[in-house]
């Protein structure tokens, strides 16, 4: 079943009606909404990307090496710092087990600082099959004040030891991860160019999002399509009801316990979210109509290629398989409108 790709949600700010209908106006008005200003919108200046440094390149490469890391099982030695020890543990305060103090098959990275001081260090030197008691003290500023400053005894069993093996940066690794580079030097140059492209893309995206948000803030929706709002809210609520059934809870209990809201408050938020999504579609279509921004076949194909890349799909066909065409066209038109707004915005430097 294809999943719907939702547009980003946002709030509503009342817009001015003063410029509506005037020749040369920077806003527009329809029967459904009023945008006080969309053409030449002013935003805070977005800082341009700096130079890509050698350190940036090395961090990028190290990140890619880390992504290719493999896990090696250890059977011929005790636990060392940096290993992942799979453990069972049971904690007791004054001889009584306490909530949150026990776990089974817990993967503990030694040195990660996940537990109170001394716990992880105690595992070092123990071998698979070892069971031992370790005594410690909860810190005074422990997150659960009920346990602060109290002595605790953990019974710990080491069940498995493994370590992460990060590949070496060499020509073989480069050939495995790159379609362009054949050696490490070429890969470093490729990494630098990729970082430059990423920085520029992030810069352009920051401008686009700032302009879009400003236009939404400048928009007052006078009349929402009630049937469309109901359709979206009902769909979202049905999803939560289905999830509640999965957890073997009734809908009201699930919303209260899992979401932390009463049903009335939760459904009001769902209604607001539906209206925020519809508002974006309304604004997109109104500006596209006013500025004659058309989503033809050529533009649609270009947008699909960009979207497939941005969303991490293998190709356009994979993107099409994951979403309804109506949703993809809606996003494509929105991207075109955002691009138009970006080209016509004004960046103002901070005084």
N, C-alpha and C positions, 0 to 999 in steps of 0.2 A: 504494500500500500504506500502510495507516495505521501511524503510528509510535507506539510505546508511550511514555507519559509516566511516567517513573519517579519514585518518591518519593525524598526526600533520604535519603542513607545516613548511618548513625551507628554508633558502637561499642557495646560491651556492658559494663555494670558490674554486679557481683554485688549483689543486693538482699536485704534482710532478710526473714525469714520470720515475724517475731514477731507482726505484726498480722494475718496472714492468718486469715480465718474469724471474727474477732471482730465482735460487733455494734457498729455505729457506726465500724468501722475506716475509715482513710483509704487503705487499699490493697485489693488483691484478689488472689485466687489461683485458677487453673484447673489443669487437668491439664497444660497446655502451658507456662504461665508464672506468674511471681509478681511483682506490682508492690507494693513495700513501701509507697509513698505516691504517690497521684495526686490526691487530693482535698485542697485547701488546701495545695498545694505552695508552698514558700517559694523565692523568687528574689531576686536583687539588684535593688534599685530601679532602674527605667529612667527616665532623665531625660526630663521632659516637653519637648515642642518649644518653642523660644523664639519670639519675635515675628518675623514676616516683615518684613525691612527693605527700604528702597528699593533698596539695593544688590543684595539677593537678587532683586528683581523685574527689575532691569536685567540681571543676569547670566542670568536665565531667558530674557528676551527676546532677548538677544544670542546665546544658544545656539540659539534657534529661527531667528534670522536666519542663523546659520552653517549650519544644516541645509538652508536653502534656497539656499545659495550655488551659483553656476554657474561653469563653467570657460570662460575666454575665451582663444582661441589668439592668440598674439602673433607677428606676422611683420614688423613695420615698425620694430623697435628691438632693441637688445642686451638682454641679461639684466640685470634690476634686483633689488635686495633684495626678498624677498617672493614673487618669481616661482617657478614650478616649471620647472626646466630638465631636460629629458630628455637624458641624456648616456650616452655609452660611455666607459669609462675602463680603463686598464691600468696597474697599478703595478709598479715594478721596484726592487729593492734590489741595489745593486752590479751593475746591468745585468741582473738575473735576475728574471723574474716570480715572484711568491709567492702562496701559497694565500690566497684571500679578497681579493685585491688588484685584481680585475678584474670588470667587469659590463657588460652590454649593456642599452640602453633603461632606464636607472635614473632614476626620477623624483625629482629632488633639489629639495626646498624650500629656497631660499636663505635662510639665517638660522636653520635648524632645529637646527644644531649636531650633525649626524649624523656628520661627518667630522673628521679632525684639523684643528687650527687652521690657517687660511689656505686650505684646500682650497675651501670654498664661496665665499669672497671672491674667489678667482681666477677663478671663472666669470663674475662680474659684469663687464659691459662687452663680453662676447663675443656674437657673433651666430650664428644658425643656420648650420651648415656649418663653423664655425671648429674647427680642431684645433690644440692647443698642448700644450707640456710645462710642468708645474708641479713645482717641487722643494720638498719640505717635510721635517719631522723628526717622527718618532713621539715622543709624550711619554714621560717616564721612567716614568710609572705606567700605561702602555698595558696594556690587558687581556691582550694576548698578550706576555709578557715577552721572547719571542724577537725581537720587533721594536722593543722599547723603546729610545729614544735613537738609532735608526738613521735615516739619511737615506734618503729615498724620492723617486722621480720618477714622477709620474703623467702619462700621455698622455691628454688629455681631448678629446672631440669633442662639441660641442653640436648636438643633432639636432632639438630642439623647445623652444619657450618658451610657457608659458601662465601665467595668473594667475587667482586665485580672486576672483570678483566677488560680494560680499555685498550683498543687496538693502537698499534704504533703508527705515527704519522710517517708514511713512506709512499713510494710510487704505487705500490699495490693497492693501498687504501684509497689513494687518489683515483685510480682507475675504477675502483669499485663504486665510488660515490659521485663521480663527475663524468659528464658526457663530453666536456670540453678539454679538460686538463689531462696531461699525461705524466706529470711529475709534480713534486711538492712546490717548486718555485712557481710553476704555472697556476697551481691551485691557490696559492696565496694571492696572486694577482686577480684570479677569478673571484675569490672571496671578497677582496677589496671593492671590486666593481659591483658585486651583488649588494654589499653593504651600502654603497653610494645610492644604488637604485632603491633599496629599501628605505633609506633615510628620506629620499626625495618623495617617494610614494607616501610615506607617513606625513611628511610636511603638507603635501597637497590634500591628503585626507583630513588633516586637522583643520585646514581652511574650510574645506567643504562641509565638514560637520558643524563648525562654528556658524557658518552662514545659514545652513539649514535650520539649526536650532533657533537662530535669531528670527528667521522667517516664520517658524512655528510660533515663537513668542509673539510675533506681530499679527497673529491670526486669531480671529474670533469666529467660531462656528455658530451660525445662527440657527441652523436646523440640521440635525443628524438624520440619516436614513434609518428609521426605527427598525425596519425588518432586518437590515444588515447588522445592526448592533445586536439585536436579539439572536440572530444566527450565530454570531461569534461568541457571545456570552454563553449561550446554551451549549455550544461545542466545547468550550473550555470547562464549563461546570461538569459536563458529561465525562470528560477526561478524568477529573478529580473523583467523580463517583466511581468510575471504573477502577481507579487506583485504590480507593477505599475498600472496594470489594476484594481486591488482590490481598490487602492487608487484613481481610476479614473483620472490617469495622464498618459501622454505618457511616454515612456521609457526614453527618453533623459531628460525630465523635472524632472522625479523622481530621476534619478541618480544625477543630478545637485543639486536639493533641499534637498533630503534626505541623499545622500551619500557625497555630497560636492565635487564631481569631475566632470570633463568633461567625456563624454562617452569614448573618446580615452584613457584617463588616467586610468579610471576605468577598461576597458577591458584589458589594459596592465597588471594591477594588477591581474585580473582574470587569464590571461594567465600564469603569474608568479606563481600563486598559484597552477594551474593545473600541471605545470612542477615540482614544489616542491614536490607535492604529488606523482607524477609518479617517481621522483628521488628516493624517499624512497622505493618504490616498487622494483625498479631496483637494488638498493643497497642490499636490503633484499635478493632478489633472487640470486644475484651474490655471496654473502657471503655464503648463504645456499648451493649453488651448490659447491662452492670451499671447504667448510668444511664438506660436506655430512650431513647437518642438514636436516632430513626428517620429514615431518609432516604426520605420520601414523595415523591410526584410534585411537590408544591408546593416542597418544600425542594430537590429536585434541580434544578428549573428556576431557582430563585434562585441556587443555587451555580453553575450553568452560566453565567449572566449575569456573575457576579462573576469566574469563571475566564476567560471570554472577554476581559474587560477587562484582567485582571491579566496574561494571557499575550500580549496584543497582537493578538488576533484581531478581525476586522471585526465578527463577530456570532457568536451561538451556533451557527448552522449551520456556519460555517467551523471552529469548534472541534470540532464533532461529526465533520466530515469528516477531521480530522487525527488522531483517536485512537479507540481502541476504547471502547465504552460501559462495559465492565467496568472499564477503567482510570479513566474519568471518574467513575464512581460511587464507586470506591475513594478517589479524591482528594477528592470531595465529602464523603464521610463523615468522612474525616480532618480536613477543614477544620471540620466541625461539632464534632468532638470537641475540636479545638484551641480553638475558641471557648468551649466549655463549660469546659475547663481554665483558660483565661484568666480567665473570670468568677469562678472559684472559687480562684484563686491568692492568695498573700500576698506583697506586695513588702516587702522588708526593706532599710531604709536602712543604708549603711555606717557602722559605729561609728567 
